[in-house]
Amino acid sequence: MSIMKEYKVGLLIPWVNTAMEDEIPLLVNKRVGLHWSRIKPSKGPKDGHDDTYLDSMIEDIPNALSRFGELKLDLVILGCTSATITNEEKNLSIIWKNQKARYVSTMDAMVAQLRKYGAKKVMLFAPYT
């Protein structure tokens, strides 16, 4: 007998992150249905410290969201710290505006969790300018 998932989450992940599909299902309740969509920038980084691809990656977010089709998601997570540190994704016209899904980024989730444990300041070290 198949049990319907009670909470549906869409995860937008970068093309290079290959660990999320294996790791996240181990961390969430079995009643959570996970749906994946890859963000694929038209231009890739030249090396590990090149952030020029970020704009191209952020521009692909609406395309990645469209791959969820007509799913009635409860939450959409942008699982990419390098995109979320720019806060540019907040300026997008999210196609989910007509749905009730909340939209959070990796950075939002990390900061919220750190605040839950009383952190007053958060510092992020990243290989980007």
LOMAR-276996 format. One line per 8 residues: number of its first residue (from 1); for each residue y negated, x, z negated of N, C-alpha, C, O. Coordinates in Angstrom, 2 decimals. Example, Ala and Ser with C-alpha at 12.3 -4.5 7.8 and 13.67 -1.06 7.14 Angstrom:
! residues 2
1	5.69:13.19:-7.80:4.50:12.30:-7.80:3.30:13.20:-7.80:3.32:14.24:-8.46 ~ 2.25:12.85:-7.08:1.06:13.67:-7.14:-0.03:12.90:-7.87:-1.14:13.41:-8.04
This chain:
! residues 129
1	1.17:0.84:0.00:0.00:0.00:0.00:-1.25:0.89:0.00:-1.36:1.79:-0.83 ~ -2.16:0.64:0.90:-3.39:1.40:1.00:-4.47:0.76:0.14:-4.67:-0.46:0.17 ~ -5.17:1.58:-0.64:-6.24:1.07:-1.50:-7.58:1.38:-0.84:-7.83:2.51:-0.43 ~ -8.43:0.36:-0.74:-9.76:0.53:-0.15:-10.63:1.38:-1.08:-10.64:1.17:-2.29 ~ -11.34:2.33:-0.53:-12.23:3.17:-1.31:-13.41:2.33:-1.78:-13.97:1.54:-1.01 ~ -13.80:2.49:-3.04:-14.85:1.67:-3.63:-16.25:2.21:-3.37:-17.22:1.45:-3.43 ~ -16.37:3.48:-3.08:-17.67:4.10:-2.90:-17.56:5.02:-1.70:-16.68:5.89:-1.66 ~ -18.44:4.86:-0.73:-18.35:5.64:0.51:-19.52:6.61:0.61:-20.68:6.23:0.50
9	-19.18:7.88:0.82:-20.17:8.95:0.88:-20.09:9.64:2.22:-19.01:10.02:2.68 ~ -21.24:9.81:2.86:-21.32:10.59:4.08:-21.87:11.97:3.76:-22.89:12.10:3.09 ~ -21.19:12.99:4.24:-21.64:14.37:4.01:-22.04:15.01:5.33:-21.25:15.09:6.26 ~ -23.27:15.46:5.39:-23.77:16.21:6.54:-23.64:17.68:6.18:-24.23:18.14:5.20 ~ -22.89:18.41:6.96:-22.66:19.81:6.63:-22.91:20.70:7.85:-22.69:20.28:8.98 ~ -23.37:21.93:7.60:-23.62:22.85:8.70:-22.34:23.26:9.41:-21.25:23.23:8.83 ~ -22.47:23.61:10.64:-21.34:24.00:11.47:-20.59:25.20:10.89:-19.40:25.34:11.15 ~ -21.25:26.04:10.13:-20.62:27.27:9.62:-19.91:27.09:8.28:-19.12:27.95:7.89
17	-20.17:25.99:7.58:-19.55:25.79:6.27:-18.18:25.16:6.46:-18.07:23.97:6.77 ~ -17.16:25.95:6.27:-15.79:25.47:6.50:-15.05:25.16:5.20:-13.87:24.81:5.24 ~ -15.72:25.28:4.06:-15.04:25.07:2.78:-15.18:23.66:2.23:-14.33:23.22:1.45 ~ -16.21:22.94:2.61:-16.48:21.64:1.98:-15.35:20.63:2.15:-15.00:19.94:1.20 ~ -14.78:20.54:3.34:-13.71:19.56:3.58:-12.50:19.81:2.69:-11.81:18.86:2.31 ~ -12.24:21.07:2.36:-11.10:21.40:1.50:-11.44:21.26:0.02:-10.61:20.82:-0.77 ~ -12.65:21.65:-0.36:-13.01:21.74:-1.76:-13.52:20.43:-2.37:-13.10:20.07:-3.47 ~ -14.40:19.72:-1.69:-15.03:18.53:-2.28:-14.02:17.44:-2.63:-14.16:16.83:-3.70
25	-13.02:17.15:-1.81:-12.06:16.11:-2.22:-11.37:16.41:-3.55:-10.92:15.49:-4.23 ~ -11.28:17.67:-3.92:-10.67:18.04:-5.20:-11.58:17.74:-6.39:-11.13:17.68:-7.53 ~ -12.89:17.55:-6.10:-13.88:17.39:-7.16:-14.29:15.94:-7.40:-14.94:15.65:-8.41 ~ -13.94:15.04:-6.51:-14.41:13.65:-6.64:-13.28:12.70:-7.00:-12.10:13.00:-6.78 ~ -13.65:11.59:-7.56:-12.71:10.54:-7.93:-11.99:10.03:-6.69:-12.57:9.96:-5.61 ~ -10.73:9.68:-6.84:-9.92:9.21:-5.70:-10.45:7.91:-5.11:-10.09:7.56:-3.98 ~ -11.29:7.18:-5.84:-11.85:5.93:-5.31:-13.04:6.17:-4.38:-13.59:5.22:-3.81 ~ -13.44:7.44:-4.23:-14.57:7.78:-3.36:-14.03:8.13:-1.98:-13.18:9.01:-1.83
33	-14.53:7.43:-0.97:-14.19:7.74:0.41:-15.19:8.72:0.99:-16.40:8.46:0.96 ~ -14.72:9.84:1.51:-15.60:10.87:2.06:-15.56:10.83:3.59:-14.49:10.74:4.20 ~ -16.74:10.89:4.19:-16.88:10.90:5.65:-17.73:12.10:6.00:-18.77:12.35:5.38 ~ -17.29:12.86:7.01:-17.91:14.14:7.35:-18.59:14.09:8.70:-18.11:13.43:9.63 ~ -19.71:14.80:8.81:-20.35:15.00:10.10:-21.00:16.38:10.09:-21.69:16.75:9.14 ~ -20.77:17.13:11.15:-21.31:18.49:11.26:-22.70:18.49:11.88:-22.98:17.76:12.84 ~ -23.56:19.33:11.31:-24.88:19.58:11.88:-24.73:20.81:12.77:-24.28:21.86:12.31 ~ -25.11:20.67:14.03:-24.93:21.77:14.98:-26.26:22.10:15.66:-26.68:21.40:16.58
41	-26.94:23.16:15.20:-28.22:23.51:15.82:-28.02:24.00:17.25:-26.97:24.56:17.58 ~ -29.02:23.80:18.07:-28.93:24.28:19.45:-29.11:25.79:19.51:-28.80:26.42:20.53 ~ -29.61:26.37:18.44:-29.87:27.81:18.38:-29.30:28.34:17.08:-29.61:27.82:16.01 ~ -28.47:29.36:17.15:-27.85:29.93:15.95:-28.64:31.12:15.41:-29.52:31.64:16.09 ~ -28.32:31.55:14.18:-29.00:32.71:13.61:-28.56:34.01:14.28:-27.44:34.11:14.78 ~ -29.46:34.99:14.29:-29.13:36.30:14.86:-28.32:37.13:13.87:-27.44:37.90:14.27 ~ -28.61:36.97:12.58:-27.89:37.68:11.54:-27.97:36.85:10.25:-28.49:35.74:10.28 ~ -27.46:37.37:9.15:-27.43:36.63:7.91:-28.77:36.39:7.25:-28.86:35.62:6.29
49	-29.82:37.03:7.74:-31.14:36.88:7.13:-32.13:36.18:8.05:-33.31:36.07:7.71 ~ -31.68:35.73:9.17:-32.54:35.08:10.16:-32.59:33.58:9.87:-31.56:32.90:9.86 ~ -33.80:33.06:9.63:-33.93:31.64:9.35:-34.55:30.85:10.50:-34.93:29.69:10.32 ~ -34.65:31.46:11.67:-35.28:30.78:12.80:-34.47:29.60:13.31:-35.00:28.75:14.03 ~ -33.19:29.52:12.96:-32.35:28.42:13.41:-32.55:27.15:12.57:-32.10:26.08:12.97 ~ -33.22:27.27:11.42:-33.34:26.13:10.51:-34.01:24.92:11.16:-33.55:23.79:10.98 ~ -35.09:25.14:11.90:-35.76:24.01:12.56:-34.81:23.30:13.51:-34.76:22.07:13.55 ~ -34.04:24.07:14.27:-33.08:23.49:15.21:-31.99:22.73:14.46:-31.53:21.68:14.93
57	-31.59:23.24:13.30:-30.55:22.56:12.52:-31.09:21.25:11.96:-30.41:20.22:12.01 ~ -32.31:21.27:11.44:-32.91:20.06:10.89:-33.11:19.02:11.99:-32.94:17.83:11.75 ~ -33.46:19.47:13.18:-33.63:18.55:14.31:-32.33:17.86:14.69:-32.36:16.78:15.28 ~ -31.19:18.45:14.36:-29.90:17.84:14.69:-29.42:16.83:13.64:-28.41:16.16:13.85 ~ -30.12:16.72:12.52:-29.67:15.80:11.46:-29.57:14.36:11.96:-28.56:13.71:11.68 ~ -30.55:13.81:12.68:-30.38:12.44:13.17:-29.14:12.28:14.06:-28.45:11.26:13.99 ~ -28.86:13.27:14.87:-27.65:13.24:15.71:-26.39:13.23:14.84:-25.46:12.47:15.09 ~ -26.37:14.09:13.81:-25.22:14.13:12.91:-25.07:12.80:12.16:-23.95:12.31:11.98
65	-26.17:12.21:11.74:-26.13:10.90:11.07:-25.56:9.82:11.99:-24.83:8.94:11.55 ~ -25.90:9.91:13.26:-25.44:8.88:14.20:-23.92:8.88:14.34:-23.34:7.86:14.73 ~ -23.27:9.99:14.04:-21.81:10.05:14.13:-21.12:9.20:13.06:-19.92:8.93:13.18 ~ -21.85:8.78:12.04:-21.27:7.88:11.04:-21.17:6.45:11.58:-20.54:5.59:10.97 ~ -21.80:6.22:12.72:-21.71:4.91:13.36:-22.16:3.79:12.46:-23.23:3.85:11.85 ~ -21.35:2.76:12.37:-21.68:1.56:11.60:-21.10:1.58:10.19:-21.04:0.53:9.54 ~ -20.67:2.73:9.70:-20.13:2.80:8.34:-21.18:2.33:7.34:-22.35:2.67:7.47 ~ -20.77:1.58:6.39:-21.65:1.13:5.31:-21.52:2.13:4.17:-20.72:1.95:3.25
73	-22.33:3.19:4.23:-22.26:4.25:3.23:-23.13:3.92:2.03:-24.18:3.28:2.16 ~ -22.69:4.36:0.87:-23.46:4.19:-0.36:-24.39:5.38:-0.60:-25.42:5.25:-1.25 ~ -24.00:6.53:-0.07:-24.75:7.75:-0.31:-24.57:8.68:0.87:-23.47:8.80:1.42 ~ -25.65:9.35:1.26:-25.60:10.38:2.29:-26.08:11.67:1.64:-27.15:11.70:1.03 ~ -25.29:12.73:1.75:-25.64:14.01:1.15:-25.82:15.05:2.24:-24.95:15.23:3.10 ~ -26.95:15.73:2.21:-27.16:16.86:3.09:-26.65:18.09:2.35:-27.32:18.60:1.45 ~ -25.47:18.55:2.72:-24.81:19.65:2.02:-25.18:21.00:2.58:-24.31:21.74:3.04 ~ -26.45:21.32:2.56:-26.89:22.59:3.14:-28.11:23.10:2.37:-29.21:22.58:2.53
81	-27.90:24.10:1.53:-28.99:24.63:0.73:-30.08:25.24:1.62:-31.26:25.07:1.33 ~ -29.69:25.94:2.68:-30.70:26.61:3.50:-31.63:25.61:4.17:-32.81:25.91:4.37 ~ -31.15:24.44:4.53:-32.02:23.42:5.12:-32.85:22.74:4.04:-34.03:22.44:4.26 ~ -32.26:22.50:2.88:-32.98:21.75:1.86:-34.05:22.56:1.16:-34.96:21.97:0.58 ~ -33.98:23.89:1.19:-35.05:24.66:0.55:-36.34:24.56:1.35:-37.41:24.87:0.83 ~ -36.27:24.15:2.60:-37.48:24.00:3.40:-38.16:22.66:3.14:-39.34:22.51:3.42 ~ -37.43:21.69:2.61:-37.91:20.32:2.39:-38.33:19.62:3.68:-38.90:18.53:3.63 ~ -38.06:20.23:4.82:-38.41:19.60:6.09:-37.57:18.37:6.36:-38.02:17.45:7.04
89	-36.35:18.33:5.83:-35.50:17.19:6.10:-36.07:15.93:5.48:-35.71:14.83:5.89 ~ -36.97:16.06:4.50:-37.60:14.89:3.88:-38.57:14.21:4.85:-38.88:13.03:4.71 ~ -39.04:14.96:5.84:-40.00:14.42:6.80:-39.34:13.71:7.97:-40.03:13.16:8.83 ~ -38.01:13.71:8.00:-37.30:13.06:9.10:-37.38:11.55:8.98:-37.50:11.00:7.88 ~ -37.33:10.90:10.09:-37.19:9.45:10.08:-35.69:9.17:9.98:-35.00:9.10:10.99 ~ -35.21:9.03:8.76:-33.78:8.87:8.52:-33.31:7.54:9.10:-33.89:6.49:8.79 ~ -32.28:7.57:9.93:-31.81:6.34:10.58:-31.16:5.39:9.60:-30.81:4.27:9.97 ~ -30.98:5.81:8.36:-30.34:4.97:7.36:-31.35:4.07:6.67:-31.01:3.40:5.70
97	-32.61:4.04:7.15:-33.64:3.28:6.45:-33.31:1.80:6.34:-33.82:1.12:5.45 ~ -32.47:1.27:7.24:-32.10:-0.14:7.17:-30.85:-0.37:6.35:-30.42:-1.51:6.16 ~ -30.26:0.70:5.86:-29.09:0.57:5.00:-29.51:0.83:3.56:-30.63:1.28:3.30 ~ -28.64:0.54:2.64:-28.94:0.74:1.22:-28.51:2.12:0.73:-28.57:2.38:-0.47 ~ -28.07:2.98:1.61:-27.59:4.29:1.21:-28.72:5.14:0.65:-29.83:5.15:1.18 ~ -28.42:5.84:-0.44:-29.36:6.83:-0.96:-29.16:8.11:-0.17:-28.07:8.38:0.33 ~ -30.22:8.90:-0.05:-30.17:10.16:0.67:-30.54:11.27:-0.31:-31.65:11.27:-0.85 ~ -29.64:12.21:-0.54:-29.93:13.34:-1.42:-29.53:14.63:-0.73:-28.67:14.65:0.16
105	-30.16:15.69:-1.15:-29.82:16.99:-0.59:-29.07:17.80:-1.64:-29.02:17.43:-2.81 ~ -28.49:18.89:-1.21:-27.81:19.80:-2.12:-28.77:20.27:-3.20:-28.41:20.34:-4.37 ~ -29.99:20.58:-2.79:-30.98:21.07:-3.75:-31.32:19.98:-4.77:-31.42:20.27:-5.96 ~ -31.49:18.73:-4.32:-31.75:17.62:-5.24:-30.65:17.54:-6.29:-30.92:17.41:-7.48 ~ -29.40:17.61:-5.83:-28.26:17.48:-6.73:-28.19:18.64:-7.72:-27.92:18.42:-8.90 ~ -28.44:19.86:-7.25:-28.38:21.02:-8.16:-29.48:20.94:-9.21:-29.22:21.17:-10.39 ~ -30.69:20.62:-8.80:-31.80:20.54:-9.74:-31.56:19.41:-10.75:-31.82:19.59:-11.95 ~ -31.07:18.27:-10.30:-30.79:17.15:-11.20:-29.74:17.56:-12.24:-29.88:17.23:-13.42
113	-28.71:18.25:-11.82:-27.66:18.67:-12.74:-28.20:19.68:-13.74:-27.87:19.61:-14.93 ~ -29.01:20.62:-13.29:-29.58:21.62:-14.19:-30.53:20.96:-15.20:-30.56:21.35:-16.37 ~ -31.30:19.96:-14.75:-32.19:19.24:-15.67:-31.39:18.46:-16.70:-31.79:18.35:-17.86 ~ -30.26:17.93:-16.28:-29.39:17.20:-17.20:-28.98:18.08:-18.38:-28.82:17.60:-19.50 ~ -28.82:19.36:-18.12:-28.44:20.30:-19.16:-29.64:21.00:-19.79:-29.47:21.99:-20.51 ~ -30.84:20.50:-19.54:-32.03:20.98:-20.22:-32.75:22.14:-19.57:-33.63:22.73:-20.21 ~ -32.44:22.48:-18.34:-33.15:23.59:-17.68:-34.61:23.22:-17.47:-34.92:22.13:-16.99 ~ -35.50:24.12:-17.83:-36.94:23.89:-17.66:-37.45:24.47:-16.35:-38.38:23.95:-15.74
121	-36.82:25.56:-15.91:-37.21:26.21:-14.66:-35.95:26.52:-13.87:-34.90:26.80:-14.45 ~ -36.06:26.45:-12.55:-34.93:26.75:-11.68:-35.40:27.77:-10.66:-36.43:27.59:-10.02 ~ -34.64:28.84:-10.50:-34.98:29.85:-9.50:-33.80:29.96:-8.53:-32.65:30.07:-8.95 ~ -34.10:29.92:-7.25:-33.08:30.03:-6.23:-33.26:31.34:-5.49:-34.34:31.64:-4.98 ~ -32.20:32.12:-5.43:-32.20:33.34:-4.62:-31.47:33.03:-3.33:-30.34:32.54:-3.35 ~ -32.11:33.32:-2.22:-31.50:33.04:-0.92:-31.86:34.18:0.05:-32.87:34.84:-0.14 ~ -31.05:34.39:1.05:-31.32:35.48:1.99:-32.34:35.10:3.06:-32.41:35.75:4.10 ~ -33.13:34.07:2.82:-34.09:33.59:3.81:-35.51:33.95:3.38:-35.79:34.19:2.21
129	-36.39:33.99:4.36:-37.79:34.34:4.06:-38.48:33.21:3.34:-39.66:33.32:3.01
